[in-house]
Amino acid sequence: MINELLEANYLDAIGDDDVKLSHVTKAAEDLRDEIAKRPGQIVPLTLIALDPDADSEDSLMVDTENNLKKYWQTYSNKFRSKRPVQLLRGTIIEALSMLAAGNINFAAAIWYTGSPYLPYKDLKGERDLLVGFLKSLGAKAEAAVVRQWAFSSDGKQLKQWIEGAIGEANGSSHSFDGELAGAVGSLWSADTAAFDAKKASSVASAVHNDIESAVATAFDGMNKPLTGLAKLIATEALKSKLLWWKETKYSETMASSYRECEDVLVAPVMAHELHLMMPELHPTSVEYFLSENVSDLLSEAPKSTILDLTDRTLRSLISAQLGNDPLLPFVTAEGRNSLVGLMNQARPTGKITKADFKRNLNIDPSTELTFAEFAVWCFKDMQAIRLLNAAGRRKK
C-alpha cells in the first residue's frame, strides 16, 4: 500500500527521503502488531483512516504520532505548529493494509466497517485511494466465500464431493502385514505345528494396531472431501432457511410478522436476525437480499436523516426492551464507534445527539438514508463486531 500512498501524496511530508519512509514503515509495522493484540481497535482506526476530516487531537492519532517519533528523531522539529494528519492517516492505512494481508478475517472486518461508512463522507481528493483500498479488501473477503455459495445447482459439485469421499474410502489400500504377520507366524512352531498360547496376547495387540492404522489411513483420505461435503450441505440448508425467512416474513425476535412491527424496528431487527443466520464471512449478494427484503416491507417509507433514524431506532429498541447487547453488539475499543456501536454507547441516555455523531462518525447528521441502506449498514457493523470480538477472545 505504501506505493499508492506515495502516489496519492499522503506522504509528501517525507519528500523523497528513503530513511524517513522507512520510519513510517516501521511505525506502521508496530501499529499493525498492536492492533493484532487488540483487534477491536480496527473499528476506530478504520474510521480515522477513511476520514479526511479526522480530528488531529483524536487519542489514536496522538498514539500514532508518538509511535512515529520513536523512529523519526527530528519529527518534532519538522512539525512544530501542526500535527500532520494526512501523514498519520497514511501510517494507519499502511498498518491496516499490512494487517489485512495476513488475516482474511481482519480484511473482512475493515471492509464491513468502512464500506457502508465511506459513501457518506466527503472524500475530497482522496476518493480513488480510499475506495481502491477498501475494494481490494472487499474482493479478498468475497473470494474467500464465493466458491462455497456459488456452486452449480445441477448437483455436479455435490456428486463430486460424494464420489471423492467414497473414492478415498475405497481406494485407501492397507496391507495387513508387518507387525501382524510376524505375530501370527510366531504363534506356530515350524517343527511341531503347535500353538504357542504365551504369544497369543501379541496377536491381539497386533490386530488392534493394524486395524487402527487402516482406519486412520481411510479417514485421513476422506477428511477433505467430507469436510467440503459438510460445508456444501450446510450452505444449502442456510439458503433454504433464508428463503423460508423471506417468504414468511416472520421475526423470531419480535414473535410476529415484520409487517406488524414499527417501521423503525424492521431494519435493525432484520439485520440482526440475518446476522445470526450468517457465518463470520458472507457474500455481497446477502446484503442485496437484505436490502430487497427491507425495501419490500417499507416500500412507502420516505428517507430519514441518519441522526433521526438512529435516534428513533434506539428509542424504539429500548421501548420494546430490545436495546441489549445481542441486538446492539459492541466491541471494546478506544476511540470512535461505528453506527451500531454508537447506538450501543448511547443506551444509558436513550438518545443520540449531533455531538455524538460528530465525535464518532463525523458525517453530516442531516444525511438521508433509506431504511434498506440503514439495515445493510447495521448488518455489516454486526458482522465486523462479531469477527473482532472472536479475534479478541482468541488472543486471551
Backbone hydrogen bonds, N-H to C=O, Kabsch-Sander energy under -0.5 kcal/mol:
donor,donor_aa,acceptor,acceptor_aa,energy
5,L,1,M,-2.1
6,L,2,I,-2.1
7,E,3,N,-2.5
8,A,4,E,-1.9
9,N,6,L,-1.4
10,Y,5,L,-2.4
11,L,5,L,-0.7
12,D,9,N,-1.0
14,I,11,L,-1.8
15,G,12,D,-1.5
17,D,14,I,-1.7
18,D,16,D,-0.8
21,L,17,D,-1.8
22,S,18,D,-2.0
23,H,19,V,-1.4
24,V,20,K,-1.9
25,T,21,L,-2.2
26,K,22,S,-2.4
27,A,23,H,-2.4
28,A,24,V,-2.4
29,E,25,T,-2.2
30,D,26,K,-2.3
31,L,27,A,-2.2
32,R,28,A,-2.7
33,D,29,E,-2.2
34,E,30,D,-2.0
35,I,31,L,-2.7
36,A,32,R,-2.2
37,K,33,D,-1.1
38,R,34,E,-1.4
41,Q,38,R,-2.1
42,I,39,P,-2.2
43,V,40,G,-1.4
45,L,41,Q,-2.2
46,T,42,I,-2.3
47,L,43,V,-2.0
48,I,44,P,-2.0
49,A,45,L,-2.7
50,L,46,T,-1.8
51,D,48,I,-1.5
54,A,51,D,-1.9
58,D,55,D,-1.6
61,M,58,D,-0.6
62,V,58,D,-2.2
63,D,59,S,-2.3
64,T,60,L,-2.0
65,E,61,M,-2.1
66,N,62,V,-2.6
67,N,63,D,-2.0
68,L,64,T,-2.0
69,K,65,E,-2.2
70,K,66,N,-0.8
70,K,67,N,-0.5
71,Y,68,L,-1.2
72,W,68,L,-2.2
73,Q,71,Y,-0.9
75,Y,72,W,-1.6
78,K,74,T,-1.5
79,F,75,Y,-2.2
85,V,83,R,-1.7
88,L,84,P,-2.2
89,R,85,V,-2.8
90,G,86,Q,-2.3
91,T,87,L,-1.9
92,I,88,L,-2.0
93,I,89,R,-2.8
94,E,90,G,-2.3
95,A,91,T,-2.1
96,L,92,I,-2.7
97,S,93,I,-2.5
98,M,94,E,-2.4
99,L,95,A,-2.4
100,A,96,L,-2.6
101,A,97,S,-1.8
102,G,98,M,-0.8
102,G,99,L,-0.8
103,N,100,A,-0.8
107,A,103,N,-2.1
108,A,104,I,-2.4
109,A,105,N,-2.2
110,I,106,F,-2.3
111,W,107,A,-2.1
112,Y,108,A,-3.3
113,T,109,A,-2.0
114,G,110,I,-2.7
115,S,111,W,-2.6
118,L,114,G,-2.6
120,Y,117,Y,-1.6
121,K,118,L,-2.0
123,L,121,K,-1.0
126,E,123,L,-2.8
127,R,124,K,-0.5
130,L,126,E,-2.4
131,V,127,R,-2.9
132,G,128,D,-2.0
133,F,129,L,-2.5
134,L,130,L,-2.3
135,K,131,V,-2.8
136,S,132,G,-1.9
137,L,133,F,-1.2
138,G,134,L,-2.5
139,A,135,K,-2.4
140,K,136,S,-1.4
141,A,137,L,-2.2
142,E,138,G,-2.6
143,A,139,A,-2.4
144,A,140,K,-1.3
145,V,141,A,-0.7
145,V,142,E,-1.1
146,V,142,E,-2.4
147,R,143,A,-0.5
148,Q,145,V,-0.7
149,W,145,V,-1.3
150,A,146,V,-2.3
155,G,152,S,-0.7
159,K,155,G,-2.7
160,Q,156,K,-2.2
161,W,157,Q,-2.5
162,I,158,L,-2.4
163,E,159,K,-2.8
164,G,160,Q,-2.1
165,A,161,W,-2.4
166,I,162,I,-2.8
167,G,163,E,-3.0
168,E,164,G,-2.3
169,A,165,A,-2.0
170,N,166,I,-3.0
171,G,167,G,-2.5
172,S,168,E,-0.7
172,S,169,A,-0.5
173,S,171,G,-1.7
176,F,174,H,-0.6
177,D,175,S,-2.1
180,L,177,D,-1.4
182,G,178,G,-2.4
183,A,179,E,-2.1
184,V,180,L,-2.6
185,G,181,A,-2.4
186,S,182,G,-1.6
187,L,183,A,-0.6
187,L,184,V,-1.3
188,W,185,G,-0.9
189,S,194,A,-1.3
190,A,188,W,-0.5
193,A,189,S,-3.2
196,D,187,L,-2.9
197,A,195,F,-1.0
199,K,196,D,-1.3
200,A,197,A,-1.6
202,S,199,K,-0.8
203,V,199,K,-0.9
203,V,200,A,-0.7
204,A,200,A,-1.6
205,S,201,S,-2.0
206,A,202,S,-2.4
207,V,203,V,-3.1
208,H,204,A,-2.3
209,N,205,S,-2.4
210,D,206,A,-2.5
211,I,207,V,-2.5
212,E,208,H,-2.4
213,S,209,N,-2.1
214,A,210,D,-2.2
215,V,211,I,-2.6
216,A,212,E,-2.3
217,T,213,S,-2.2
218,A,214,A,-2.1
219,F,215,V,-2.7
220,D,216,A,-2.4
221,G,217,T,-1.7
222,M,218,A,-1.5
223,N,219,F,-1.4
224,K,220,D,-0.5
226,L,222,M,-2.5
227,T,223,N,-2.5
228,G,224,K,-2.4
229,L,225,P,-2.4
230,A,226,L,-2.6
231,K,227,T,-2.3
232,L,228,G,-2.3
233,I,229,L,-2.5
234,A,230,A,-2.4
235,T,231,K,-2.4
236,E,232,L,-2.3
237,A,233,I,-2.4
238,L,234,A,-2.2
239,K,235,T,-2.4
240,S,236,E,-2.0
241,K,237,A,-2.1
242,L,238,L,-2.5
243,L,239,K,-2.1
244,W,240,S,-2.2
245,W,241,K,-2.4
246,K,242,L,-2.5
247,E,243,L,-2.4
248,T,244,W,-2.7
249,K,245,W,-2.0
251,S,256,S,-3.1
252,E,250,Y,-0.6
255,A,251,S,-1.4
256,S,251,S,-1.3
258,Y,249,K,-2.8
260,E,257,S,-1.4
261,C,258,Y,-1.4
265,L,262,E,-2.1
266,V,262,E,-0.9
266,V,263,D,-0.7
267,A,263,D,-0.7
269,V,265,L,-2.1
270,M,266,V,-2.7
271,A,267,A,-2.4
272,H,268,P,-2.2
273,E,269,V,-2.6
274,L,270,M,-2.4
275,H,271,A,-2.2
276,L,272,H,-2.1
277,M,273,E,-1.1
278,M,274,L,-1.4
286,V,283,P,-1.7
287,E,283,P,-0.5
287,E,284,T,-1.2
288,Y,284,T,-1.2
289,F,285,S,-2.0
290,L,286,V,-2.2
291,S,287,E,-2.5
292,E,288,Y,-2.6
293,N,289,F,-1.8
294,V,290,L,-2.5
295,S,291,S,-2.5
296,D,292,E,-2.2
297,L,293,N,-1.7
298,L,294,V,-2.4
299,S,296,D,-0.6
301,A,298,L,-1.3
304,S,369,L,-2.3
306,I,367,T,-3.0
307,L,365,P,-1.8
309,L,305,T,-2.8
310,T,306,I,-2.3
311,D,307,L,-2.2
312,R,308,D,-2.6
313,T,309,L,-2.2
314,L,310,T,-2.4
315,R,311,D,-2.3
316,S,312,R,-2.5
317,L,313,T,-2.7
318,I,314,L,-2.3
319,S,315,R,-2.5
320,A,316,S,-2.4
321,Q,318,I,-1.4
322,L,317,L,-4.1
323,G,317,L,-0.9
324,N,322,L,-2.2
328,L,324,N,-2.7
333,A,331,V,-0.5
335,G,333,A,-0.6
342,L,338,S,-2.6
343,M,339,L,-1.8
344,N,340,V,-2.2
345,Q,341,G,-2.6
346,A,342,L,-1.7
347,R,344,N,-1.4
349,T,346,A,-0.6
350,G,346,A,-2.2
351,K,346,A,-0.7
357,F,353,T,-1.8
358,K,354,K,-2.6
359,R,355,A,-2.4
360,N,356,D,-1.9
361,L,357,F,-1.4
362,N,357,F,-2.9
367,T,364,D,-2.1
369,L,304,S,-2.9
374,F,370,T,-2.1
375,A,371,F,-2.3
376,V,372,A,-2.2
377,W,373,E,-2.1
378,C,374,F,-2.4
379,F,375,A,-2.6
380,K,376,V,-2.6
381,D,377,W,-2.2
382,M,378,C,-2.4
383,Q,379,F,-2.2
384,A,380,K,-2.3
385,I,381,D,-2.8
386,R,382,M,-2.1
387,L,383,Q,-2.0
388,L,384,A,-2.3
389,N,385,I,-2.6
390,A,386,R,-2.3
391,A,387,L,-2.0
392,G,388,L,-2.3
393,R,389,N,-2.1
394,R,390,A,-1.8
395,K,391,A,-1.0
396,K,392,G,-0.6
396,K,393,R,-0.9
